[in-house]
Amino acid sequence: MLNYDQPLYRPPSEARSLIFQVTLGCSFNKCSFCNMYRTKEYQERSWDEIKMEIDLASKHLPESRRIFLADGDALNLPTEKMIQILSYIRQKFPNIERISCYAMPKNILEKSPEDLKKLHEAGLEMFYIGIESGSDIILKKVTKGATGQTIIKACQKAKDAGYIISCMIILGLGGKTYSRQHVEDTARILNATSPHYVGTLTLHLEEGIRDEFLTKFKEPFIPIDDSDALDELEMLIRNMNPNAPVIFRANHGSNAYPIGGTFPQDKEAMLQKISYLREHPQLCRPVGLRGF
């Protein structure tokens, strides 16, 4: 029905959402671990294009309740244009329950508190934020374009404006060398921000990005194995003590082992499951069935 500009990505939890590409690609596009938008040049789509697709979708899928704004950089749009899009979506989809998008820390920080509140009032309710790691050393090595402190500021700013935030972490991003620092610093950020949702992925370097990642890392990179990933997951859960409930999921297709629960009440149960999985490695997801 809609003529998407491929490749098209969305978070796993938006699998049943209607997607509108309001931007194409990513305005930053320098994260050395991410190959999602390397084939695209960043563009902001015109209002006429976006309106036409909203009109078309509203005729064929009028009961849509969740909408995701793609590609990787919808929040980079000027505030007034974003409000125009959000308002029209709500007009054309009267049963809408949630509109969400990816959000880079820098894009959140570049919006004023007033603009973030205006966008929220217009219908934007949820941000998916890639934390990746809390370690400044690792964030620099993977050219994330953020520091631990800017991530904390961005998450808190979004929460202060009323947004639900879902944050992504990448197990193994620092390799064996920085494994402990990666996990401990990441837990520190999660404790400081208490995102509503936290999801973990496990690093997988595709051929198109592998050389760039290894070059930018600037020292030998020793990948973690499945046992190390379980160790990182255990250390992360042990070190997480958020000051508000956090729904935690490690069930992404890139992970060797699925873990899930809600902090604080499920913390011990998750740790017990990790102990069980360590004793039963046959429960590991086969490598051929994993994907980043």
NUDREN-605750 format. One record per residue (C-alpha): residue in one letter; y, x, z. Coordinates in nm, 3 decimals. Layout:
<pts>
 r       Y       X       Z
 A       Y       X       Z
...
</pts>
This chain:
<pts>
 r       Y       X       Z
 M   0.000   0.000   0.000
 L   0.254   0.264   0.106
 N   0.275   0.573  -0.111
 Y   0.257   0.846   0.152
 D   0.368   1.200   0.081
 Q   0.057   1.397   0.174
 P  -0.048   1.554   0.399
 L   0.019   1.287   0.659
 Y  -0.036   1.349   1.030
 R  -0.017   1.138   1.343
 P  -0.143   1.174   1.703
 P  -0.500   1.050   1.766
 S  -0.368   0.766   1.982
 E  -0.169   0.635   1.683
 A  -0.483   0.589   1.472
 R  -0.422   0.215   1.435
 S  -0.046   0.235   1.405
 L   0.156   0.158   1.096
 I   0.327   0.478   0.980
 F   0.664   0.516   0.813
 Q   0.764   0.859   0.683
 V   1.134   0.871   0.766
 T   1.139   1.248   0.720
 L   0.911   1.477   0.523
 G   0.784   1.800   0.673
 C   0.931   1.983   0.971
 S   1.282   2.126   0.999
 F   1.153   2.419   1.209
 N   0.813   2.487   1.049
 K   0.773   2.835   1.203
 C   0.507   2.785   1.472
 S   0.245   3.042   1.380
 F  -0.048   2.824   1.490
 C   0.056   2.516   1.291
 N  -0.034   2.464   0.927
 M   0.056   2.096   0.912
 Y   0.369   2.100   0.699
 R   0.365   2.440   0.528
 T   0.328   2.278   0.185
 K   0.641   2.066   0.232
 E   1.011   2.134   0.223
 Y   1.191   1.943   0.497
 Q   1.370   1.632   0.372
 E   1.538   1.331   0.528
 R   1.441   1.025   0.330
 S   1.711   0.790   0.210
 W   1.777   0.457   0.376
 D   1.692   0.276   0.052
 E   1.346   0.439   0.041
 I   1.276   0.366   0.405
 K   1.402   0.007   0.385
 M   1.187  -0.061   0.079
 E   0.874   0.057   0.260
 I   0.956  -0.144   0.574
 D   1.006  -0.454   0.358
 L   0.677  -0.395   0.176
 A   0.477  -0.334   0.493
 S   0.627  -0.635   0.669
 K   0.492  -0.860   0.392
 H   0.139  -0.721   0.405
 L   0.110  -0.625   0.774
 P   0.352  -0.858   0.954
 E   0.150  -0.857   1.278
 S   0.177  -0.479   1.328
 R   0.239  -0.399   1.693
 R   0.266  -0.020   1.695
 I   0.462   0.199   1.456
 F   0.474   0.577   1.430
 L   0.766   0.750   1.259
 A   0.655   1.056   1.063
 D   0.656   1.336   0.959
 G   0.696   1.601   1.225
 D   1.068   1.568   1.276
 A   1.190   1.208   1.287
 L   1.412   1.278   1.586
 N   1.606   1.527   1.375
 L   1.768   1.236   1.191
 P   2.128   1.150   1.280
 T   2.135   0.905   1.569
 E   2.308   0.624   1.378
 K   2.059   0.643   1.090
 M   1.770   0.637   1.337
 I   1.920   0.332   1.508
 Q   1.950   0.162   1.169
 I   1.580   0.226   1.103
 L   1.468   0.114   1.448
 S   1.677  -0.202   1.440
 Y   1.543  -0.300   1.099
 I   1.184  -0.238   1.207
 R   1.231  -0.466   1.507
 Q   1.389  -0.727   1.283
 K   1.101  -0.722   1.034
 F   0.818  -0.688   1.287
 P   0.886  -0.942   1.564
 N   0.560  -0.859   1.748
 I   0.629  -0.487   1.774
 E   0.523  -0.336   2.106
 R   0.591   0.035   2.059
 I   0.765   0.274   1.822
 S   0.698   0.645   1.867
 C   0.744   0.983   1.701
 Y   0.688   1.355   1.745
 A   0.972   1.534   1.923
 M   1.042   1.905   1.943
 P   1.211   2.025   2.264
 K   1.509   2.148   2.064
 N   1.561   1.807   1.901
 I   1.560   1.633   2.238
 L   1.806   1.887   2.378
 E   2.035   1.852   2.077
 K   2.071   1.478   2.136
 S   2.321   1.375   2.402
 P   2.191   1.168   2.695
 E   2.391   0.877   2.554
 D   2.230   0.909   2.210
 L   1.881   0.924   2.360
 K   1.953   0.608   2.558
 K   2.089   0.434   2.247
 L   1.772   0.520   2.056
 H   1.560   0.393   2.341
 E   1.756   0.069   2.358
 A   1.711   0.034   1.980
 G   1.333   0.045   2.024
 L   1.214   0.407   2.028
 E   0.985   0.425   2.329
 M   0.758   0.728   2.316
 F   0.776   1.098   2.229
 Y   0.482   1.325   2.151
 I   0.592   1.671   2.262
 G   0.405   1.991   2.183
 I   0.429   2.207   2.494
 E   0.142   2.430   2.369
 S   0.189   2.681   2.655
 G   0.411   2.733   2.956
 S   0.413   3.111   2.915
 D   0.732   3.253   2.766
 I   0.536   3.554   2.640
 I   0.293   3.334   2.448
 L   0.563   3.096   2.325
 K   0.746   3.395   2.178
 K   0.431   3.539   2.023
 V   0.353   3.210   1.846
 T   0.719   3.161   1.743
 K   0.739   2.821   1.909
 G   1.117   2.820   1.922
 A   1.119   2.717   2.288
 T   1.085   2.863   2.636
 G   0.922   2.721   2.944
 Q   1.263   2.630   3.082
 T   1.381   2.452   2.766
 I   1.055   2.256   2.759
 I   1.109   2.145   3.119
 K   1.468   2.044   3.042
 A   1.364   1.852   2.731
 C   1.084   1.663   2.905
 Q   1.305   1.571   3.198
 K   1.589   1.466   2.969
 A   1.354   1.237   2.777
 K   1.215   1.084   3.096
 D   1.565   1.034   3.235
 A   1.649   0.835   2.921
 G   1.348   0.609   2.978
 Y   1.093   0.750   2.735
 I   0.718   0.771   2.776
 I   0.619   1.130   2.700
 S   0.282   1.255   2.585
 C   0.248   1.634   2.592
 M   0.003   1.854   2.405
 I  -0.147   2.180   2.532
 I  -0.350   2.429   2.325
 L  -0.639   2.596   2.506
 G  -0.693   2.954   2.396
 L  -0.343   3.001   2.257
 G  -0.303   3.332   2.441
 G  -0.655   3.453   2.368
 K  -0.858   3.628   2.635
 T  -0.575   3.869   2.717
 Y  -0.329   3.605   2.834
 S  -0.572   3.333   2.938
 R  -0.481   3.318   3.306
 Q  -0.107   3.347   3.246
 H  -0.127   3.078   2.978
 V  -0.298   2.830   3.208
 E  -0.102   2.903   3.525
 D   0.236   2.883   3.352
 T   0.133   2.569   3.166
 A   0.027   2.401   3.490
 R   0.364   2.496   3.639
 I   0.545   2.314   3.358
 L   0.322   2.009   3.387
 N   0.382   1.996   3.762
 A   0.757   2.024   3.706
 T   0.767   1.746   3.445
 S   0.476   1.508   3.525
 P   0.435   1.374   3.170
 H   0.288   1.027   3.144
 Y   0.011   1.168   2.924
 V  -0.131   1.518   2.873
 G  -0.378   1.607   2.600
 T  -0.545   1.939   2.530
 L  -0.654   2.082   2.199
 T  -0.841   2.407   2.142
 L  -0.693   2.668   1.909
 H  -0.842   2.678   1.561
 L  -0.682   2.908   1.307
 E  -0.720   2.776   0.955
 E  -0.734   3.024   0.670
 G  -0.386   2.937   0.551
 I  -0.227   3.030   0.883
 R  -0.461   3.286   1.039
 D  -0.298   3.601   0.899
 E   0.050   3.487   0.997
 F  -0.064   3.406   1.351
 L  -0.233   3.744   1.397
 T   0.066   3.931   1.254
 K   0.321   3.754   1.472
 F   0.106   3.799   1.783
 K   0.184   4.174   1.752
 E  -0.126   4.294   1.934
 P  -0.501   4.244   1.896
 F  -0.587   3.878   1.950
 I  -0.924   3.816   2.116
 P  -1.022   3.448   2.075
 I  -1.174   3.262   2.367
 D  -1.525   3.119   2.338
 D  -1.652   2.781   2.456
 S  -1.723   2.911   2.805
 D  -1.371   3.053   2.828
 A  -1.228   2.720   2.712
 L  -1.412   2.545   2.993
 D  -1.274   2.804   3.236
 E  -0.920   2.740   3.111
 L  -0.971   2.367   3.143
 E  -1.099   2.404   3.499
 M  -0.812   2.634   3.595
 L  -0.558   2.395   3.443
 I  -0.695   2.094   3.630
 R  -0.717   2.288   3.958
 N  -0.356   2.401   3.926
 M  -0.217   2.062   3.827
 N  -0.050   1.878   4.114
 P   0.200   1.648   3.944
 N   0.434   1.438   4.156
 A   0.358   1.123   3.955
 P   0.044   0.982   3.789
 V  -0.062   1.170   3.474
 I  -0.328   1.046   3.232
 F  -0.518   1.356   3.123
 R  -0.738   1.381   2.814
 A  -0.934   1.672   2.669
 N  -1.125   1.462   2.418
 H  -0.955   1.584   2.100
 G  -1.193   1.674   1.818
 S  -1.108   2.044   1.850
 N  -1.243   2.065   2.205
 A  -1.594   2.181   2.288
 Y  -1.623   1.950   2.588
 P  -1.468   1.606   2.652
 I  -1.293   1.557   2.986
 G  -1.064   1.277   3.097
 G  -0.910   1.114   3.400
 T  -0.589   1.030   3.581
 F  -0.411   1.254   3.831
 P  -0.427   1.258   4.123
 Q  -0.720   1.024   4.187
 D  -0.962   1.166   3.929
 K  -0.894   1.536   3.982
 E  -1.208   1.609   4.183
 A  -1.425   1.400   3.950
 M  -1.299   1.598   3.650
 L  -1.374   1.927   3.826
 Q  -1.722   1.803   3.910
 K  -1.781   1.710   3.547
 I  -1.675   2.059   3.439
 S  -1.931   2.206   3.680
 Y  -2.195   1.977   3.530
 L  -2.100   2.073   3.174
 R  -2.115   2.440   3.263
 E  -2.475   2.388   3.376
 H  -2.557   2.189   3.061
 P  -2.410   2.382   2.765
 Q  -2.625   2.177   2.527
 L  -2.368   1.899   2.571
 C  -2.112   2.110   2.386
 R  -1.974   1.949   2.069
 P  -2.124   2.130   1.767
 V  -1.878   2.362   1.596
 G  -1.926   2.182   1.265
 L  -1.799   1.859   1.419
 R  -1.476   2.005   1.552
 G  -1.139   1.994   1.386
 F  -0.785   2.097   1.478
</pts>
